[in-house]
Amino acid sequence: MASRASDDIERAHLRDPADRSFTIHRRLPPASLRPWLRRYWIPVWDVPEGERAEQRVLQFPVCLMITTPAYSRFVGPNPGLSTTVLEGCSWGFGVMFAPAAGAVLHGGGLRELAGGHRELEGVAALAGLTAPLRELMAQGPDEDEVHAACCALVEERIAGLGPPREEDLLIDAIVEEVENDPALCEVGQLCSRFGLGERALQRLTGRRLGLTPAWLIRRRRLHEAADGLRGDEDLAALAARLGYADQSHFTHDVHTATGSTPGELARRWREG
């Protein structure tokens, strides 16, 4: 049986428990940079020749940075299901930015970047990182010193952003509120807690995240659903706990987001 997610990377990752082709190292940034950085993830994979391992992720409302020997990208928030196909033997260095960081690094609103990516070297604040990261990565994927050195390169750049401004802190706080309060199920509740009108909140999340407030709530519920399906909770009870009026609406949302029904995901994880 698959266990419940150990952290937010696992929570978002619809990992097939039968897939043993990769591992993920994790690191946290210093507390001083948490307004801009959430965490690092370092995937290492070894897929048998002739095979492909598809990774499916229900991404958080943040931008990412990922550098591998094959590509180096700044990735926008993905409103759908993010898929990456792994082949061969390789590894990557990944950064999960805080919600506030995306638009600041991108240099503008994120609506046009949602669901897409741009080359890392085209992002002014991060340009020039690819070559030194790859030079470090050439030493191998399992050395803690290499991971730490890669993190230090990123942190030096991110420190250059300076302290977060009022709106940066606000968008981080809004996302944190949604992600950490399962009782928050309506956009109106979010408006009340932050003293914002619904249209003002829509404009703010659209510009800073490329997403809607309703999406934030739906995505958190999907993360909770995925976590519950990894355990032994009854499907009807899980739907009720997540605030669904009935199990059919729960099934619809999960199937729309993942292409699988809750029952199919539960069987895969619980039997894996």
The 8 nearest C-alpha neighbors of each residue, nearest first, counted from 0:
[[1, 269, 270, 271, 268, 2, 229, 230],
 [2, 0, 268, 269, 229, 271, 16, 3],
 [3, 1, 229, 230, 4, 0, 5, 269],
 [2, 4, 229, 226, 230, 5, 1, 227],
 [3, 5, 10, 9, 6, 226, 2, 7],
 [4, 6, 9, 3, 7, 10, 8, 2],
 [7, 5, 9, 8, 4, 10, 11, 3],
 [6, 8, 10, 9, 11, 5, 4, 12],
 [9, 7, 10, 11, 6, 12, 40, 4],
 [10, 8, 12, 4, 11, 7, 6, 5],
 [11, 9, 7, 4, 8, 12, 222, 6],
 [10, 12, 57, 9, 8, 56, 58, 222],
 [11, 13, 56, 9, 14, 10, 55, 8],
 [14, 12, 55, 56, 11, 15, 54, 57],
 [13, 15, 12, 16, 54, 55, 18, 9],
 [14, 16, 17, 18, 13, 268, 267, 271],
 [17, 15, 271, 18, 14, 268, 1, 267],
 [16, 18, 15, 271, 19, 14, 267, 268],
 [19, 17, 15, 16, 20, 14, 21, 52],
 [20, 18, 21, 17, 16, 22, 15, 46],
 [19, 21, 45, 46, 44, 18, 22, 52],
 [22, 20, 44, 43, 19, 45, 42, 23],
 [21, 23, 43, 42, 44, 24, 20, 19],
 [24, 22, 42, 41, 43, 40, 25, 21],
 [23, 25, 41, 40, 42, 22, 26, 43],
 [26, 24, 40, 39, 41, 23, 27, 38],
 [25, 27, 39, 38, 40, 28, 24, 41],
 [26, 28, 38, 39, 29, 25, 37, 36],
 [29, 27, 38, 30, 36, 32, 33, 26],
 [30, 28, 31, 32, 27, 33, 154, 36],
 [29, 31, 33, 32, 28, 34, 27, 36],
 [30, 32, 29, 33, 34, 28, 158, 35],
 [31, 33, 30, 34, 35, 29, 36, 28],
 [32, 34, 36, 30, 35, 31, 37, 28],
 [35, 33, 32, 36, 97, 163, 99, 168],
 [34, 36, 97, 100, 33, 32, 96, 99],
 [37, 35, 96, 97, 33, 32, 38, 34],
 [38, 36, 97, 96, 95, 33, 28, 35],
 [37, 39, 27, 95, 28, 36, 26, 94],
 [40, 38, 94, 26, 93, 25, 95, 27],
 [39, 41, 25, 93, 24, 94, 42, 23],
 [40, 42, 92, 24, 23, 91, 93, 25],
 [43, 41, 23, 91, 90, 22, 24, 40],
 [44, 42, 90, 22, 21, 89, 23, 41],
 [45, 43, 21, 88, 20, 89, 90, 46],
 [44, 46, 88, 20, 87, 21, 47, 89],
 [45, 47, 87, 20, 86, 88, 44, 50],
 [48, 46, 50, 49, 45, 87, 86, 51],
 [49, 47, 50, 87, 46, 86, 51, 45],
 [48, 50, 47, 51, 86, 87, 46, 52],
 [51, 49, 48, 47, 46, 86, 52, 87],
 [52, 50, 86, 85, 84, 53, 46, 49],
 [51, 53, 85, 84, 54, 86, 50, 46],
 [54, 52, 84, 83, 85, 51, 55, 82],
 [53, 55, 83, 82, 84, 52, 56, 14],
 [56, 54, 82, 13, 81, 12, 53, 80],
 [55, 57, 12, 81, 11, 58, 13, 80],
 [58, 56, 11, 80, 81, 12, 59, 55],
 [57, 59, 56, 11, 77, 60, 81, 76],
 [58, 60, 61, 57, 76, 11, 218, 77],
 [61, 59, 76, 98, 208, 58, 62, 215],
 [62, 60, 98, 76, 59, 97, 96, 101],
 [61, 63, 75, 101, 76, 74, 96, 95],
 [64, 62, 95, 74, 94, 73, 96, 65],
 [63, 65, 73, 94, 93, 72, 74, 95],
 [66, 64, 93, 72, 92, 71, 94, 63],
 [65, 67, 71, 92, 91, 70, 72, 93],
 [68, 66, 91, 69, 70, 71, 90, 92],
 [67, 69, 70, 133, 66, 91, 89, 90],
 [70, 68, 67, 71, 66, 89, 91, 90],
 [71, 69, 67, 66, 68, 72, 65, 118],
 [70, 72, 66, 119, 65, 67, 118, 129],
 [73, 71, 119, 118, 65, 64, 117, 74],
 [72, 74, 64, 119, 117, 116, 63, 118],
 [75, 73, 116, 63, 62, 64, 72, 115],
 [74, 76, 62, 113, 112, 116, 115, 114],
 [77, 75, 113, 62, 61, 60, 114, 78],
 [76, 78, 114, 79, 113, 58, 75, 81],
 [79, 77, 114, 76, 113, 80, 210, 58],
 [80, 78, 77, 81, 256, 57, 114, 58],
 [79, 81, 57, 56, 82, 256, 257, 55],
 [80, 82, 56, 55, 57, 79, 77, 58],
 [83, 81, 55, 54, 80, 56, 53, 84],
 [84, 82, 54, 53, 85, 55, 81, 52],
 [83, 85, 53, 52, 54, 51, 86, 82],
 [84, 86, 52, 51, 53, 83, 87, 46],
 [87, 85, 51, 46, 84, 52, 88, 50],
 [88, 86, 46, 45, 48, 89, 47, 85],
 [87, 89, 45, 44, 46, 86, 90, 43],
 [90, 88, 44, 43, 87, 45, 91, 68],
 [91, 89, 43, 42, 44, 67, 140, 92],
 [90, 92, 67, 66, 42, 41, 93, 65],
 [91, 93, 41, 66, 65, 40, 67, 42],
 [92, 94, 65, 40, 64, 39, 41, 91],
 [95, 93, 39, 64, 63, 96, 38, 40],
 [94, 96, 63, 38, 37, 39, 36, 62],
 [97, 95, 36, 37, 62, 35, 63, 100],
 [96, 98, 36, 35, 37, 99, 100, 61],
 [99, 97, 61, 171, 100, 101, 60, 96],
 [100, 98, 167, 97, 171, 101, 170, 35],
 [101, 99, 35, 103, 97, 98, 102, 104],
 [100, 102, 62, 104, 103, 99, 105, 98],
 [101, 103, 105, 107, 108, 104, 207, 106],
 [104, 102, 106, 100, 101, 105, 107, 99],
 [105, 103, 101, 106, 102, 100, 124, 122],
 [106, 104, 102, 103, 107, 101, 122, 109],
 [105, 107, 103, 104, 102, 108, 122, 123],
 [108, 106, 102, 105, 109, 103, 206, 104],
 [107, 109, 206, 102, 207, 110, 209, 106],
 [108, 110, 209, 112, 111, 208, 206, 102],
 [111, 109, 209, 113, 112, 108, 205, 206],
 [110, 112, 109, 113, 209, 108, 115, 114],
 [113, 111, 109, 115, 75, 110, 114, 116],
 [114, 112, 76, 75, 115, 110, 77, 209],
 [113, 115, 77, 76, 75, 112, 78, 116],
 [116, 114, 112, 113, 75, 74, 117, 77],
 [115, 117, 74, 75, 73, 112, 72, 118],
 [118, 116, 73, 72, 119, 74, 121, 115],
 [117, 119, 72, 121, 120, 73, 71, 116],
 [118, 120, 72, 73, 121, 122, 71, 117],
 [119, 121, 126, 118, 122, 127, 125, 129],
 [120, 122, 119, 118, 123, 126, 117, 125],
 [123, 121, 125, 120, 119, 126, 124, 105],
 [122, 124, 126, 125, 121, 120, 104, 105],
 [123, 125, 122, 126, 104, 156, 157, 160],
 [126, 124, 122, 123, 128, 127, 119, 120],
 [127, 125, 120, 123, 128, 122, 124, 121],
 [126, 128, 129, 120, 125, 130, 131, 119],
 [129, 127, 126, 130, 131, 125, 132, 152],
 [128, 130, 132, 127, 131, 133, 71, 66],
 [129, 131, 133, 132, 128, 134, 127, 135],
 [132, 130, 134, 133, 129, 128, 135, 127],
 [133, 131, 135, 129, 134, 130, 149, 128],
 [134, 132, 136, 130, 135, 131, 137, 129],
 [133, 135, 131, 137, 132, 136, 130, 138],
 [136, 134, 132, 133, 137, 138, 145, 131],
 [135, 137, 133, 138, 134, 139, 132, 140],
 [136, 138, 134, 135, 139, 133, 140, 132],
 [139, 137, 136, 135, 140, 145, 134, 142],
 [140, 138, 137, 136, 141, 142, 145, 135],
 [141, 139, 142, 90, 136, 43, 138, 145],
 [140, 142, 139, 143, 145, 146, 43, 24],
 [143, 141, 145, 144, 140, 139, 146, 138],
 [144, 142, 146, 145, 147, 141, 140, 148],
 [143, 145, 147, 142, 146, 148, 149, 141],
 [146, 144, 148, 142, 143, 147, 135, 149],
 [145, 147, 143, 149, 144, 148, 150, 142],
 [148, 146, 144, 150, 145, 149, 143, 151],
 [147, 149, 151, 145, 150, 146, 144, 152],
 [150, 148, 146, 152, 151, 147, 132, 145],
 [151, 149, 147, 153, 148, 152, 154, 146],
 [150, 152, 154, 148, 149, 153, 155, 147],
 [153, 151, 149, 155, 150, 154, 148, 156],
 [152, 154, 150, 156, 151, 155, 157, 149],
 [155, 153, 157, 151, 156, 152, 158, 150],
 [154, 156, 158, 152, 153, 157, 151, 159],
 [157, 155, 153, 159, 154, 158, 152, 125],
 [156, 158, 154, 159, 160, 155, 153, 35],
 [159, 157, 155, 160, 156, 161, 154, 32],
 [158, 160, 157, 161, 156, 155, 124, 154],
 [161, 159, 158, 157, 162, 156, 163, 124],
 [160, 162, 159, 158, 163, 157, 164, 32],
 [161, 163, 164, 160, 158, 34, 32, 159],
 [164, 162, 167, 168, 161, 34, 165, 160],
 [163, 165, 167, 166, 168, 162, 169, 161],
 [164, 166, 168, 167, 169, 163, 170, 162],
 [167, 165, 169, 168, 164, 170, 163, 99],
 [168, 166, 99, 164, 169, 165, 170, 163],
 [167, 169, 171, 165, 166, 170, 172, 163],
 [168, 170, 166, 172, 167, 171, 173, 165],
 [169, 171, 173, 172, 167, 168, 99, 166],
 [172, 170, 168, 174, 169, 98, 173, 99],
 [171, 173, 175, 169, 170, 174, 176, 168],
 [174, 172, 170, 176, 175, 171, 169, 177],
 [173, 175, 177, 171, 176, 172, 178, 170],
 [174, 176, 172, 178, 173, 177, 179, 171],
 [177, 175, 173, 174, 179, 178, 172, 180],
 [178, 176, 174, 175, 179, 180, 216, 173],
 [179, 177, 175, 176, 219, 180, 174, 181],
 [178, 180, 176, 177, 175, 181, 174, 219],
 [179, 181, 182, 183, 177, 178, 176, 175],
 [182, 180, 183, 179, 184, 241, 178, 177],
 [183, 181, 180, 184, 242, 241, 177, 185],
 [184, 182, 181, 180, 185, 177, 188, 189],
 [183, 185, 182, 216, 186, 181, 242, 188],
 [186, 184, 187, 188, 183, 189, 213, 216],
 [185, 187, 189, 188, 213, 212, 190, 184],
 [188, 186, 190, 185, 189, 191, 197, 196],
 [189, 187, 191, 186, 190, 185, 192, 183],
 [188, 190, 186, 192, 187, 191, 193, 185],
 [191, 189, 195, 187, 188, 193, 192, 194],
 [192, 190, 194, 188, 189, 193, 187, 195],
 [191, 193, 189, 190, 194, 188, 195, 187],
 [194, 192, 190, 191, 195, 189, 173, 169],
 [193, 195, 191, 190, 192, 196, 189, 200],
 [196, 194, 190, 193, 200, 199, 197, 191],
 [195, 197, 199, 198, 190, 200, 194, 191],
 [196, 198, 200, 199, 201, 190, 195, 187],
 [199, 197, 201, 200, 196, 202, 195, 203],
 [198, 200, 202, 196, 201, 197, 203, 195],
 [199, 201, 203, 197, 198, 202, 195, 204],
 [202, 200, 198, 199, 203, 204, 211, 205],
 [203, 201, 205, 199, 200, 204, 206, 198],
 [202, 204, 200, 206, 205, 201, 207, 199],
 [205, 203, 208, 207, 206, 201, 202, 210],
 [206, 204, 209, 210, 202, 203, 208, 207],
 [205, 207, 108, 203, 204, 209, 109, 208],
 [206, 208, 204, 102, 108, 205, 203, 109],
 [209, 207, 204, 210, 205, 109, 206, 60],
 [208, 210, 110, 205, 109, 113, 206, 207],
 [211, 209, 205, 208, 204, 214, 212, 78],
 [210, 212, 214, 213, 204, 205, 201, 215],
 [213, 211, 215, 214, 186, 201, 204, 216],
 [214, 212, 216, 211, 215, 186, 217, 185],
 [215, 213, 217, 211, 212, 216, 218, 210],
 [216, 214, 212, 218, 213, 217, 219, 211],
 [215, 217, 219, 213, 214, 218, 177, 184],
 [218, 216, 214, 220, 219, 215, 221, 213],
 [217, 219, 221, 215, 220, 216, 214, 222],
 [218, 220, 222, 216, 221, 217, 178, 223],
 [221, 219, 223, 217, 218, 222, 224, 216],
 [220, 222, 224, 218, 223, 219, 225, 217],
 [223, 221, 219, 225, 224, 220, 10, 11],
 [224, 222, 220, 226, 221, 225, 227, 219],
 [223, 225, 221, 227, 222, 226, 220, 228],
 [226, 224, 228, 222, 227, 223, 221, 229],
 [225, 227, 223, 229, 224, 228, 3, 4],
 [228, 226, 224, 229, 230, 225, 223, 232],
 [227, 229, 265, 225, 230, 226, 224, 264],
 [230, 228, 227, 226, 3, 268, 1, 2],
 [231, 229, 228, 227, 232, 3, 2, 269],
 [230, 232, 233, 229, 228, 227, 269, 265],
 [233, 231, 230, 234, 227, 237, 228, 236],
 [232, 234, 236, 235, 237, 231, 228, 238],
 [235, 233, 237, 236, 238, 232, 261, 262],
 [234, 236, 238, 237, 233, 246, 239, 245],
 [237, 235, 239, 233, 234, 238, 240, 232],
 [236, 238, 234, 240, 235, 239, 233, 241],
 [239, 237, 235, 241, 243, 236, 240, 246],
 [238, 240, 236, 242, 241, 243, 237, 235],
 [241, 239, 237, 242, 238, 236, 243, 235],
 [240, 242, 238, 239, 243, 237, 220, 181],
 [241, 243, 239, 240, 244, 238, 184, 182],
 [244, 242, 245, 239, 238, 241, 249, 248],
 [243, 245, 242, 239, 246, 248, 238, 249],
 [246, 244, 243, 247, 248, 249, 238, 239],
 [245, 247, 249, 248, 238, 235, 250, 243],
 [246, 248, 250, 249, 245, 251, 244, 252],
 [249, 247, 251, 250, 246, 245, 252, 243],
 [248, 250, 246, 252, 247, 251, 238, 243],
 [249, 251, 247, 253, 248, 252, 260, 254],
 [252, 250, 248, 254, 249, 253, 255, 247],
 [253, 251, 255, 249, 254, 250, 256, 248],
 [252, 254, 256, 250, 255, 251, 257, 260],
 [255, 253, 258, 259, 260, 251, 257, 256],
 [256, 254, 252, 253, 258, 257, 251, 259],
 [257, 255, 253, 254, 258, 252, 80, 79],
 [256, 258, 254, 259, 255, 253, 80, 260],
 [257, 259, 254, 255, 256, 260, 253, 80],
 [260, 258, 254, 257, 263, 264, 261, 253],
 [259, 261, 254, 263, 262, 250, 253, 264],
 [262, 260, 264, 263, 250, 265, 253, 259],
 [261, 263, 265, 260, 264, 266, 234, 259],
 [262, 264, 260, 266, 265, 261, 259, 267],
 [265, 263, 267, 261, 266, 262, 268, 260],
 [264, 266, 228, 262, 268, 267, 263, 269],
 [267, 265, 269, 263, 264, 268, 270, 262],
 [268, 266, 264, 265, 270, 269, 271, 263],
 [269, 267, 271, 1, 265, 266, 270, 229],
 [268, 270, 0, 266, 1, 271, 265, 267],
 [269, 271, 0, 267, 268, 266, 1, 265],
 [270, 16, 268, 269, 0, 267, 17, 1]]
